[in-house]
């Protein structure tokens, strides 16, 4: 199932009214939204299709009685208040990143896509990201011109997203960062981020994809979920916290990059001073992690010299 919600559409207005009032009549909804009773009914059905339970009682009106695990309309409201124009919800999709890359290549639009599960979810370096139901999987498209960023500045977006997700998950568990943006819980990966570029150099768009293992099944030994680590939290709470915090941090760029960099260093303290191995474009680097520079590159002390690595896979040494 695919559900598209546009900024300012009738169903958004009706949902907000349902949240405000315990019981609201169709007539009152029509007046407040400036629409017909038929349009109200259609909006109610669309909200129900997103997984919300809406009770209708003759002479009393409509009332919101239950919500889905993924709070579709609450997330849509957060997105719209942060400049998103179109919001997409899927019960299943191949990849939210793939969907938005195709959408933006066809027409440039600030959009957000979230899915209950992905059949071909991807991580960095083309790896498959297992995306069973119970996890948080979403992507958003950003116009790089809004941040005055060039291709060379893209690592800043990636690192900023990592800081945001780590800060959000830090409300529920003791997590930290591993370069560039893996969120680690008890030594295993609980969240990953994939940023991809779309468009031409003069008008680049960035698609930021986030995956968080909440209560979904995790098969890899190097990965874990919040549930498997004994963290009792709902998918709803995690999704609202992660999405709102991500918008908050992305707004800091480019002027606030210095603060983002300092926060990254703080959140990655368990990694600093340790020997790591980085595989980048077929080249293996080994050294002690010292931090990240002003461009977002990882600084390594190899014992012979100090080097900077802009992308790659990072593993802990001894």
N, C-alpha and C positions, 0 to 999 in steps of 0.2 A: 504494500500500500504506500502511496505517495500523497502527501498533503502539503500544499503550498499556501502560505499565509503572507499576504502583502501588507506593508506598513499602512495603517490607517483604514484597513478594510473593515467591513461591518462586523465580522465575527470577533475581531479584537475589541471593538467597542462594547459589544454584547457581553463578552467574557468579563471585562472589567466591571461592568454593572452587576453581573452575577456574583463576583467576588465581594462587592461592597454590601449587598443586601442578601438577607437570608431567603426571602421570598420576593420575587418581583414579577409583576404581571406582564403579559405580552404587550399590552397597550402601553404600559410605562416604558418598557424597553424600546418600543417603536418610537415613542416621543423623544426619549433621551438620545437615541441614535439617529433620529430624523429619517426613519425608514418605515416601510410598510410592515404589517403583521406577517405577511408572507416571507419577507426578507428576514424577519426575526426568526421564524421557524427554520429557514435555511441555515442561518448562522448557528442556531442551537444544534442542528444536525451535524454541522461541520465540527463543532466543538466536541460533540459526542464521538465523532470519528477519530478524534485525537486521543480518545481513551477516558474522557471525563464522564462521570455519572451525573446526569441532570434529571431531576424529578419534576414532573409537570402535574400539578393538581388543579382541578377545575375550581375556579373562584378564588384561588390562592396565588397561583402563578408558578414560576420556575424557581428551582433552587439547586445549587451545586452541592451534590451529596458525596462525591468521591473524585479522587484524582489519580492519574496514571503514575507509574514509576518515573517516567520521563515527563516533567512538567512542561509540556509543549508550549502552552500559551504564556506561562510565566517567563519561560526562556525567550519566547518571541518578543515579549514586552521589553525585556532587558536589551535584546538585540536592536529593536527599533529605536530605543532611547539612545543608542550608541551609533546611529547612522546606518544601520542595516536596512536595506530596502525590501528584501525577499527572504523568507524563512521557509525551509523545507524539512519535513519530518518523514522518515521512512521506517517501516517495520523491518525491512531488510533491503540492503543495497550492496553492490560490489565494493564500492569505496566512496566515502564522502569527499575525499580529496579529488578523486577522478571525476566525480560528478561536477564539482565546482570548477575544476580546470576546464572542462568542456563547456560549461555554462559561460564562464568569463571569456573564453576564446570566441564564443558566438556573439556575446553582447556584454560589455563591461558593466557589471552591477555589483554593488555591495550585497553579498548574500551569505547565508548561514545554513548549513545542512547538518542534521543529526539523525542517527539511526540506532535502532535497538540492536542490530547486529550487522556485520559486514561479512560478505562471502570472500572478498579478496582485499582485505585490509592490508595496508602497506606501512612499513616502518622505514627508517633511514636505510640508504644503500640498497633499496629494493627488497628488503626482507619482508616476509609475510608477518602481519600482525594478527594473531588469533583474536577474533572479535565475536565471541558468543554473547548471547543475551545476558544482561546483568552488568555489563560494562558501560562506560561512557565513551562514545565515539562521535566526534563532530569536527567540522571544518568551517572556516570562515575565509572570505575573500577580502583582501585589502588593497587599495590603490596606493602604491608606493609613493606617488607624488604627494599624498597627504602627509607623509613623514619626511619629505625632502631627502629620500634615501636613494642611493644608486645601487647597482649590482654588488659593488664591493662592500656595501653596508648591510647586506642581507644577514650575515652572521649575527648582527645586533638584534634583528627581529627574532631569530631562532633562540638566542640566549635570553632575550626578554620574555619570550613565551615560557621558557623553562623556569625562570624565576617566578612568574605569575602562577603557574600550575603548582610549583613546589610550595609557594606561600599558601595557596588555597588548600592543598592537601595537608599542610602543616596544622590546619585547624582541627584535623581529625587524627593525625598520627605523626610520629617522629620521623620525618623524611628528610633527605638531603639530595643535593645535585651531584651528578657525575658528568663531566664534559662530554658533549656540549650541553645536552638538556635532558638526560635521563633522570627521572625521579626515582630514588632508591629508598626502599623500606626494609630494614633488617638485612641489608646486603644484597637484596634482589630488586629487580626493576618492577615498579608498580605503574609507571606511566611513561609514555614516549611521545615525542612531538616530531612532526614532519612538515617542513616548510618547502614549498615548491613555487617556482617562478612561472608566470604566464605572460605572454605578450612580447612586445618589442622594447628595445632599450629606452626609447623615448616615452613609453607609457607601460611600465611594468606593473603587473599585479602579483601579489603574493597570496598563496593559499596556505593557511596555517591549519594543520590537522593535529588533533589531540586525541590520544587514547588513554583511558584510565581503567585499570582492572579494579572493579569495585566488588561485585559478588559473582562474577562470571568464572567459568572454569579456566584454569591456567595449567598448561601441560609442560611447559619448559622449566627446567630446573633453575635457570637463571632469572626467571620471572616469578611474580607472586601477585596476590590480590589483597585488597584491604580486608576482605572477609577471612582469607586464609591466615592473615596475621592477627586475627582476633579483634579487628576494628569493626565495631557495630555502628554502621552508618548507612543511611538510605541513599539510593541512587539519586533521588530527588535533591537531597541536601548537597551531595557532592557536585551534581551538575550545576545547580544554582551558584554555588560558591566558586567553582572553577571558571565558569563563563563570565561572571561579573568581575572577577579578579583579573582575568585575561584582558578584558576591555580596559580596565583601570590601568594596567601596566603598559599596554600598547600606546595609550594616550601620552605616556611620558616621553616617547620618542619624537624627534631626535634630541631635543634639548636635555631631557633627563637621562641620557645614556650613561653619564657618569654615575648617577645614583643606582641605575640598574646594574652596572658593572660592579659596584661596591656590594650590592645585595647578592649578586651571583657569587662573589668571593666568600661572603659570609655563609651562604647556603652550601657551598662546596668545600667547607673546611675539612671534612673527613678525607677529602682527596688530596688536599694540599700537603706537600712535603713527602708524599708517597711516590715510590717508583711506579711508573705506568708504562704501558706499551701502547703505541698508537699506530694503527695501520691506515695509511693515507695514500690513495691512488697507487696501491701496490708496493709502497715503500714502508718499511717498519722502522719506527723511531722508539727508542727506549730512554727514559730519563725521569728525573724527579719533577713532579708538577709544581710549578711556582705560582700559577695564576693565569689570568687572561690579560691581554694587552688592550690598548684603546680601540683596536679594531675587532676584538673578540677572538683573536687567535690564542690557542693554548701555548703557554710559555713552558718550555722544558729545559732542564739543566742535564745535559747528557754526560757531564763529567769532564768533557773536553771543550764544550761551548754551549751557549744558550741558543735554542732554536724556537721558531714559532710555527705552529701547525694550525691551518684554518679549517680543516675538515677531516673526518676519519672516524675510525672505531677506537675506543679507548678501553683498555683493560688494566686491571691492577697487576703489578708485578709481585715480588715477594713481600 
